[in-house]
Amino acid sequence: MNSAKTLSAVAIVVAASIAVSGCSSSGPTASEPVSLRMTVWTSNEDQLALFDEIADAYIADHPEVESITFDPLDFDSYTTTLTTQLAGGNPPDMAWLLENAAPDFVSSGALVSLDDVLSATEGYELDDLSESATELWRTADGDLAAYPFSTSPFVVFANDDLLAEAGQPTGAELQAGGDWNWETISDIGSKVNAATGKAGFVIRDFEYTQWDYLSTVWNGWGAAPWSEDGQTCTMDSAEMVDAFTFLHDAAFEKQSMPGPGTTADFFAGDAAFTVTQISRASLLPESGIGSWELLPLPEGPDGEYSVIGQAGVGALVQGDHPEQAAEFIAWFTNPENSAKLATYFPPARESQLTPETLSAANPILTEAQLADVVIPAIADGQVRPSHTGAAEIQQEVRSGLDGLWVEDADIAGTLSGVCDAIGTLLEQ
């Protein structure tokens, strides 16, 4: 895999080539059929079948488009692979983009502005898109560079069976009693671990490498990795030190959270609580968990909060068919298809953020759960951290935090070292 620094350099080269040469292709002539390719990070057969269904309907009404292919890339190296394709002259026509890569792609000019084609599409209802959902995907001039097809909140799933086995209250009982907070979750998680040998709480996908998933915890302390303008590191703030002290104690003292090198899968019955996105609800029917509950993120010292993850789909300027790609995105994300995609990806359309619409797409979740947990989190949630030069920053922070995940860690000193490592990167 290329280093993060190499990826950053590649992104600069790609942006420069776009600025100098414009689109890589002038597009096909009327007699040439168009084949479109979209990179995606899912290999889920049901999701890919839905994409094919939407694409087939488009092709049937657009004879100039011969085929539309969805190209799954490995999630862990997705942005690396996509950037390498761009630099190597093999760009896709369209791509899914992670929220942490959004600033680089949006600011570089690598994406086709979608406003005109969406506005011109009959029945699209562009003004139905939530302003907060589209904010990350707009250029400095306000152009929509990618459509946020997934705005998915982080929530907590509670395994009430395992809590009962350990003699602990259910998630709903904790919430009703005013005890739905991180300190209580860690205390109960410690008791679950002592009684059953299983994990208390798990921050899914963190695994001591993907540090930005911890925003689902530190936001409860009012902490942030950098200032609002992105120029100053705040990983060493008092709030962040307190948040990481909580996590360190959970892993090494209370053992309420799996420590480094230890894994626990909530959906295999191995943990009492997990923080993850609502799309993971699809794993519940096969989990063997008889009684479970969906809850908001626990309160932190700073009070209630919510966090969302986003993904956008954009048309690449360097692709062979940028205009046709933008037109397909307009079809892929129109109201009808947005409702279909909501089965897996919470929509950015305000009219579709209702318990009735979301429960039709997510039958595993009740209308009450959607109304009480999911919709408020989408409306008020902060997007996971993102910044230009994300690949290099990600690597530097990950490396810097290694010194924190030992029993006798100097938490404040380690976080100060992280700021030393990324301070210059934030200013670029």
For each residue, the residues with C-beta under 8 A, 3 or more apart:
1: 77 80
2: 6 7 10 80 84
3: 6 7 395
4: 7 8 391 392 393 394 395 396
5: 8 9 392
6: 2 3 9 10
7: 2 3 4 10 11 79 80 83 391 392
8: 4 5 11 12 389 391 392
9: 5 6 12 13
10: 2 6 7 13 14 83 84 86 87
11: 7 8 14 15 83 104 108 391
12: 8 9 15 16
13: 9 10 16 17 87
14: 10 11 17 18 83 86 87 108 110 318
15: 11 12 18 19 108 109 110
16: 12 13 19 20
17: 13 14 20 21 318
18: 14 15 21 22 108 109 110 317 318
19: 15 16 109
20: 16 17
21: 17 18 24
22: 18 317
23: 26 27 317 318 319 322
24: 21 89 91 317 318 319 320
25: 319 320 321 322
26: 23
27: 23 320 321 322 323 324
28: 32 33 34 64 320 321
29: 32
30: 64
31:
32: 28 29
33: 28 64 65 66
34: 28 64 65 66 321 324
35: 65 66 67 68 69
36: 65 67 68 69 93 94 321 324 325 328
37: 68 69 71 92 93 94
38: 51 68 69 70 71 92 93 94 95 96 313
39: 71 72 73 78 81 82 85 92 94 95 96
40: 48 51 70 71 72 73 96
41: 72 73 74 75 78 96
42: 47 48 72
43: 48 72
44: 47 48 344
45: 48 49
46: 49 50 344
47: 42 44 50 51 344
48: 40 42 43 44 45 51 52 70 72
49: 45 46 52 53
50: 46 47 53 54 340 341 343 344
51: 38 40 47 48 54 55 70
52: 48 49 55 56 70
53: 49 50 56 57 340
54: 50 51 57 58 331 332 337 340
55: 51 52 58 59 68 70 328 332
56: 52 53 59 60
57: 53 54 60 61
58: 54 55 61 62 65 68 328 331 332
59: 55 56 62 65 66 67 68
60: 56 57
61: 57 58
62: 58 59 65
63:
64: 28 30 33 34 324
65: 33 34 35 36 58 59 62 68 324 328
66: 33 34 35 59
67: 35 36 59
68: 35 36 37 38 55 58 59 65 328
69: 35 36 37 38
70: 38 40 48 51 52 55
71: 37 38 39 40 92
72: 39 40 41 42 43 48
73: 39 40 41 77 78 81 82
74: 41 77 78 81
75: 41 78
76:
77: 1 73 74 80 81
78: 39 41 73 74 75 81 82 96 98
79: 7 82 83 97 98 101 390 391
80: 1 2 7 77 83 84 391
81: 39 73 74 77 78 84 85
82: 39 73 78 79 85 86 92 95
83: 7 10 11 14 79 80 86 87
84: 2 10 80 81 87 88
85: 39 81 82 88 90 91 92
86: 10 14 82 83 91 110 316 318
87: 10 13 14 83 84
88: 84 85
89: 24
90: 85
91: 24 85 86 316 318 319 320
92: 37 38 39 71 82 85 95 316 319
93: 36 37 38 315 316 319 320 321 322 324 325
94: 36 37 38 39 313 314 315 316 319 325 328 329
95: 38 39 82 92 313 314 316
96: 38 39 40 41 78 149 311 312 313
97: 79 101 102 105 146 311 312 313 314
98: 78 79 101 102 311
99: 102 136 309 310 311 312 383 384 386
100: 212 384 385 386 387 390 394
101: 79 97 98 104 105 386 390 391
102: 97 98 99 105 106 136 137 146 310 312 386
103: 106 107 136 386 387 388 390
104: 11 101 107 108 388 389 390
105: 97 101 102 108 110 111 145 146 314
106: 102 103 111 136 137 138 139 145 146
107: 103 104 139 140 388
108: 11 14 15 18 104 105
109: 15 18 19 317
110: 14 15 18 86 105 316 317 318
111: 105 106 145 146 314 315 316 317
112: 145 314 315 316 317 322 323 325 326
113: 116 139 143 144 145
114: 117 118 143 144 145 146 147 314 315 326 329 330
115: 118 119 126 143 144
116: 113 119 120
117: 114 120 121 323 326 327 329 330
118: 114 115 121 124 126 144 147 330
119: 115 116 124 126
120: 116 117
121: 117 118 124 327 330 331 334
122:
123: 334 335
124: 118 119 121 330 334 335
125: 128 335 349 351
126: 115 118 119 129
127:
128: 125 335 349 350 351
129: 126 133 134 147 148 348 349 350
130: 133 134 151 348 349 350 353
131: 134 135
132: 135 379
133: 129 130 148 151 310 348 378
134: 129 130 131 137 138 144 148 348
135: 131 132 138
136: 99 102 103 106 148 310 312 383 386
137: 102 106 134 144 145 146 147 148 310 312 314
138: 106 134 135 142 143 144 145
139: 106 107 113 142 143 145
140: 107
141:
142: 138 139
143: 113 114 115 138 139
144: 113 114 115 118 134 137 138 147
145: 105 106 111 112 113 114 137 138 139 312 314
146: 97 102 105 106 111 114 137 312 313 314
147: 114 118 129 137 144 312 313 314 329 333 348
148: 129 133 134 136 137 151 310 311 312 348
149: 96 311 312 313 332 333 338 341 345 347 348
150: 279 309 310 311 341 344 345 346
151: 130 133 148 308 310 346 347 348 378
152: 277 278 279 308 309 310 345 346
153: 277 278 306 307 308 309 346 373 374 377 378 381
154: 216 275 276 277 297 306 307 308 309 377 381
155: 275 276 277 278 294 295 296 297 373 374 377
156: 171 273 274 275 294 295 296 297 298
157: 266 273 274 276 280 281 284 292 293 294 295
158: 163 170 171 172 272 273 292 293 294 295
159: 162 163 266 269 271 272 273 289 291 292
160: 163 164 170 171 172 291 292 293
161: 164 165 269 289 290 291 292
162: 159 165 166 192 196 198 269 271 272 289
163: 158 159 160 166 168 169 170 171 188 192 272
164: 160 161 167 168 170 291
165: 161 162 195 196
166: 162 163 191 192 195 196 272
167: 164 191 195
168: 163 164 188 191 192 272
169: 163 173 174 177 179 188
170: 158 160 163 164 173 174 291 293
171: 156 158 160 163 174 175 180 273 293 295
172: 158 160 175 176 293 295
173: 169 170 176 177
174: 169 170 171 177 179 180 184 185 188
175: 171 172 178 179 180 295
176: 172 173
177: 169 173 174
178: 175
179: 169 174 175 184
180: 171 174 175 184 185 295 296 298 299
181: 184 185 298 299 300
182: 185 186 217 220 246 298 299 300
183: 186 187 246
184: 174 179 180 181 187 188 298
185: 174 180 181 182 188 189 200 201 256 273 298
186: 182 183 189 190 200 201 246 249 250 254 256 257
187: 183 184 190 191 254 256
188: 163 168 169 174 184 185 191 192 200 256 272
189: 185 186 192 193 199 200 201 250 254 256 257 272 273
190: 186 187 193 194 200 254 255 256
191: 166 167 168 187 188 194 195 200
192: 162 163 166 168 188 189 195 196 198 199 200 256 272
193: 189 190 196 197 198 199 200 255 256
194: 190 191 255
195: 165 166 167 191 192
196: 162 165 166 192 193
197: 193
198: 162 192 193 264 269 270 271 272
199: 189 192 193 202 256 257 258 264 266 270 271 272
200: 185 186 188 189 190 191 192 193 250 254 255 256 257 271 272 273
201: 185 186 189 250 256 257 271 272 273 274 275
202: 199 257 258 264 265 266 271 273 274 275
203: 206 213 214 216 217 257 274 275
204: 213 266 274 275 276 280
205: 210 213 276
206: 203 209 210 211 213 214
207: 210 263
208: 260 261 405
209: 206 398
210: 205 206 207 213 398
211: 206 214 394 397 398 401
212: 100 215 225 384 385 394
213: 203 204 205 206 210 216 275 384
214: 203 206 211 217 218 243 247
215: 212 218 219 225 307 382 384 385
216: 154 203 213 219 275 297 307
217: 182 203 214 220 221 243 246 247 275 300
218: 214 215 221 223 224 239 240 243 244
219: 215 216 222 223 224 297 300 302 305 307 382
220: 182 217 243 297 298 299 300 301 302 303 305
221: 217 218 239 240 242 243 246 300 301 302
222: 219 239 300 301 302
223: 218 219 234 237 239 240 242 243
224: 218 219 227 228 234 237 240 385
225: 212 215 233 234 235 240 385 397
226: 230 231 232 233 234 235 385 387 426
227: 224 230 231 232 234
228: 224
229: 232
230: 226 227 387 388 426
231: 226 227 426 427
232: 226 227 229 423 426
233: 225 226 236 418 419 422 423 426
234: 223 224 225 226 227 237 240 419
235: 225 226 240 397 415 418 419 422
236: 233 240 241 412 415 416 418 419
237: 223 224 234 240 241
238: 241 242
239: 218 221 222 223 242 243 302
240: 218 221 223 224 225 234 235 236 237 243 244 415
241: 236 237 238 244 245 411 412 415
242: 221 223 238 239 245 246 301
243: 214 217 218 220 221 223 239 240 246 247 300
244: 218 240 241 247 248 404 411 415
245: 241 242 248 249 411
246: 182 183 186 217 221 242 243 249 250
247: 214 217 243 244 250 251 257
248: 244 245 251 252 253 404 405 409 411
249: 186 245 246 252 253 254
250: 186 189 200 201 246 247 253 254 255 256 257
251: 247 248 255 257 258 259 260 405
252: 248 249 255 259 407
253: 248 249 250
254: 186 187 189 190 200 249 250 257
255: 190 193 194 200 250 251 252 259
256: 185 186 187 188 189 190 192 193 199 200 201 250
257: 186 189 199 200 201 202 203 247 250 251 254
258: 199 202 251 262 263 264 271
259: 251 252 255 262 405
260: 208 251 405
261: 208
262: 258 259
263: 207 258
264: 198 199 202 258 270 271
265: 202 268 270 271
266: 157 159 199 202 204 269 270 271 273 274 276 287
267: 274 280 283 284 286 287 289
268: 265 287 288
269: 159 161 162 198 266 287 288 289
270: 198 199 264 265 266
271: 159 162 198 199 200 201 202 258 264 265 266 274
272: 158 159 162 163 166 168 188 189 192 198 199 200 201
273: 156 157 158 159 171 185 189 200 201 202 266
274: 156 157 201 202 203 204 266 267 271 280
275: 154 155 156 201 202 203 204 213 216 217 297
276: 154 155 157 204 205 266 280
277: 152 153 154 155 280 309
278: 152 153 155 281 294 346 362 365 374
279: 150 152 282 344 345
280: 157 204 267 274 276 277 283
281: 157 278 284 294 362 364 365
282: 279 285 344 364
283: 267 280 286 287
284: 157 267 281 287 289 292 364
285: 282 364
286: 267 283
287: 266 267 268 269 283 284 292
288: 268 269
289: 159 161 162 267 269 284 292
290: 161
291: 159 160 161 164 170
292: 157 158 159 160 161 284 287 289
293: 157 158 160 170 171 172
294: 155 156 157 158 278 281 365 369 373 374
295: 155 156 157 158 171 172 175 180 298 373
296: 155 156 180 304 306 372 373 376 377
297: 154 155 156 216 219 220 275 305 306 307 377
298: 156 180 181 182 184 185 220 295
299: 180 181 182 220 303 304 305
300: 181 182 217 219 220 221 222 243 303 305
301: 220 221 222 242
302: 219 220 221 222 239 305
303: 220 299 300
304: 296 299
305: 219 220 297 299 300 302 382
306: 153 154 296 297 376 377 380 381 382
307: 153 154 215 216 219 297 377 381 382 383 384
308: 151 152 153 154 377 378 381 382 383 384
309: 99 150 152 153 154 277 383 384
310: 99 102 133 136 137 148 150 151 152 383 384
311: 96 97 98 99 148 149 150 345
312: 96 97 99 102 136 137 145 146 147 148 149
313: 38 94 95 96 97 146 147 149 329 332 333
314: 94 95 97 105 111 112 114 137 145 146 147 329
315: 93 94 111 112 114 319 322 325 326 329
316: 86 91 92 93 94 95 110 111 112 319 322 325
317: 18 22 23 24 109 110 111 112 322
318: 14 17 18 23 24 86 91 110
319: 23 24 25 91 92 93 94 315 316 322 325
320: 24 25 27 28 91 93
321: 25 27 28 34 36 93 324 325
322: 23 25 27 93 112 315 316 317 319 325 326
323: 27 112 117 326 327
324: 27 34 36 64 65 93 321 327 328
325: 36 93 94 112 315 316 319 321 322 328 329
326: 112 114 117 315 322 323 329 330
327: 117 121 323 324 330 331
328: 36 55 58 65 68 94 324 325 331 332
329: 94 114 117 147 313 314 315 325 326 332 333
330: 114 117 118 121 124 326 327 333 334
331: 54 58 121 327 328 334 337
332: 54 55 58 149 313 328 329 337
333: 147 149 313 329 330 337 338 341
334: 121 123 124 330 331 337 338
335: 123 124 125 128 338 339 349 351 352
336: 339 340
337: 54 331 332 333 334 340 341
338: 149 333 334 335 341 342 347 348 349 352
339: 335 336 342 347 352 357 360 361
340: 50 53 54 336 337 343 361
341: 50 149 150 333 337 338 344 345 347
342: 338 339 345 346 347 352 357 358 361 362
343: 50 340 361 362
344: 44 46 47 50 150 279 282 341
345: 149 150 152 279 311 341 342
346: 150 151 152 153 278 342 353 358 374 378
347: 149 151 338 339 341 342 352 353
348: 129 130 133 134 147 148 149 151 338
349: 125 128 129 130 335 338 352 353
350: 128 129 130 353
351: 125 128 335 354 357
352: 335 338 339 342 347 349 357 358
353: 130 346 347 349 350 357 358 375 378 379
354: 351 357 358 375
355: 358 359 367 368 370 371 375
356: 359 360 367
357: 339 342 351 352 353 354 360 361
358: 342 346 352 353 354 355 361 362 365 370 374 375
359: 355 356 362 363 365 366 367 370
360: 339 356 357 363
361: 339 340 342 343 357 358
362: 278 281 342 343 358 359 365 370
363: 359 360
364: 281 282 284 285
365: 278 281 294 358 359 362 369 370 374
366: 359 369 370
367: 355 356 359 370 371
368: 355 371 372
369: 294 365 366 372 373 374
370: 355 358 359 362 365 366 367 373 374 375
371: 355 367 368 374 375
372: 296 368 369 376
373: 153 155 294 295 296 369 370 376 377
374: 153 155 278 294 346 358 365 369 370 371 377 378
375: 353 354 355 358 370 371 378 379
376: 296 306 372 373 379 380
377: 153 154 155 296 297 306 307 308 373 374 380 381
378: 133 151 153 308 346 353 374 375 381
379: 132 353 375 376
380: 306 376 377
381: 153 154 306 307 308 377 378
382: 215 219 305 306 307 308
383: 99 136 307 308 309 310 386
384: 99 100 212 213 215 307 308 309 310
385: 100 212 215 224 225 226
386: 99 100 101 102 103 136 383 390
387: 100 103 226 230 390 393 426
388: 103 104 107 230 428
389: 8 104 392 393 425 428
390: 79 100 101 103 104 386 387 393 394
391: 4 7 8 11 79 80 101 394 395
392: 4 5 7 8 389 395 396 425
393: 4 387 389 390 396 397 422 425 426
394: 4 100 211 212 390 391 397 398
395: 3 4 391 392 398 399
396: 4 392 393 399 400 418 421 422 425
397: 211 225 235 393 394 400 401 418 421 422
398: 209 210 211 394 395 401 402
399: 395 396 402 421
400: 396 397 403 414 417 418 421 422
401: 211 397 398 404 405 414 418
402: 398 399 405
403: 400 406 409 410 414 417
404: 244 248 401 409 411 414 415
405: 208 248 251 259 260 401 402 409
406: 403 409
407: 252
408:
409: 248 403 404 405 406 414
410: 403 413 414
411: 241 244 245 248 404 414 415
412: 236 241 415 416
413: 410 416 417
414: 400 401 403 404 409 410 411 417 418
415: 235 236 240 241 244 404 411 412 418 419
416: 236 412 413 419 420
417: 400 403 413 414 420 421
418: 233 235 236 396 397 400 401 414 415 421 422
419: 233 234 235 236 415 416 422 423
420: 416 417 423
421: 396 397 399 400 417 418
422: 233 235 393 396 397 400 418 419 425 426
423: 232 233 419 420 426 427
424: 427 428
425: 389 392 393 396 422 428
426: 226 230 231 232 233 387 393 422 423
427: 231 423 424
428: 388 389 424 425
